Amino acid sequence: MFSAALLSIAVVAMGQFAVYYWRAVFTGMASLPISSRVLEAAQVQEGSICGNDFEKFASLLTLTPELKETKGGLGMVRAYYAVVQRAQTVFASFSPMMAGWAEKERMLCARIAAVHVDRRLEANLMQAASIRSL
């Protein structure tokens, strides 16, 4: 019985650590600067990025070709965005605080999508420059 309790505590602690680590990576990526090229392509101003801009940036990411084989997509961000958007529609009428939190999280998802577009575009430009130098 003791070993089962110890195992369950360890699993919960590891799960909590994983969530905190993922959240730290998530906010760290969202704090990176976004180039003016990406903002201009999405027709968004730097200071006015909101949660609704996520779809614009996600569609730009699908339009940006990926020249290198990397595993950097928006799968987890898209899933998190969907969960937060669902929570906003369900709980926003009950709690304005929940609506504010959900909008902040949706804005974080939009910034992460913009950073992904920026990184992919930069990688493509570097790849093109290296091809030209050959």
N, C-alpha and C positions, 0 to 999 in steps of 0.2 A: 504494500500500500504506500509505504514511504517513497519507494522508487518511482511509482506512478505519479505521485504528487510532485516529486522533484523533476521528473521529465516534463510534466505539464507546465511547471513554472519556467523551466529552461526554454521550452517552445514559445511560450508567451513572451519571454524576455527577448528572444531572438527575433520574433515577429515585430515587436516594438522597435528594436534596433533597426531592423530593415526598413520600417516605415519612416523612422526619423532620418536615416541615411538617404533614402529616396527623396524625401522632402528637402533635405539640404542640397542635394544635387539639383533638384527641380528649381529651387529659388536661386541657386548660384547661376544656373544657365539663364534664367530669366533676367538676371541683373547685367548680363553682358550687353555691350552697346550694339545697336542695330544700324547698319549703314543707311545712308540716305537713298541709295539705289533701291533697296528693298522697300523702304517706306514710300518712295515715289511710285514704284511699280504697283503697290497695293493702294495707292492714293490715300495714305494715312499720314497724319502729322505725328511727330515723336511724342508730344505731350498728350495726345488725344487717343492713344491706343486703348481700346476697350475690349470687353469680352466678345462682342459681336464680330470683331476683326479676325478672330481665329479662323473662320472659314475662308476669308480672303487669303491669309497666309498659307493655310493648308492647301488651297488650290494652286497658289504660286509654287509650292513645293512639288506638287505633282507635275507642273509644267516645266520645272527646272530639271534638265537631264542629269543623271548621275553617271559620271565618267569612271569613277573608281568603284570597286566593289566594297561597300561598307554596310554596316548594319545600323545606320543611324536614321531611323524613320520616326514617325509620329505615333506609333501604335499605342504606347502607354499613355502618351499625352492626350491622344484622341479619346481613349477610354476614360481617362480621368475627367476630361472636359464634358463628356456625355453624362457621367455620374453627377458632376457638379451642376450641370444644366438641369438635370432631372430633379435634383434636390432643390434648386432654386424655384422651379415651377411648383413643386409640391409644398415647400415650407415658406415661401416668400409671403404668402397671404397671412400666415400666422405670426411670423417674426421678421421685422425689418432688419434686425441684426443678421439673421441668416441670409437675407437677400444681399446685404452689403458684403458679407463674407464670400458668398458665391460669386458676386461680380468681381471681387478681387482675385479669386482663384481663376475665373475665366480670363481675366486680363493677363494673369501669369501664363496661362496656356497660350494665349495669343502671342505674347512676347517670346515664348519658347519656340513657337512655330516660326516666327520671324527670324530668330537666331539660327534655326535650322536652315531656312532659305538662304540666309546670309552666308553661312558656312559652306553650303553646297555651291553657291555661286562663286565664292572665293576659291574653293577647291577646283572648280571648273576653269576659272581664269588662270590659276597657277598651272594646271595641266595643259591648257592651251599654250601658255607661254613656254613651257618646257618642250612642247612639240615644235613650236616655232624656232626654238634655239638649236634644234638638231640640224 
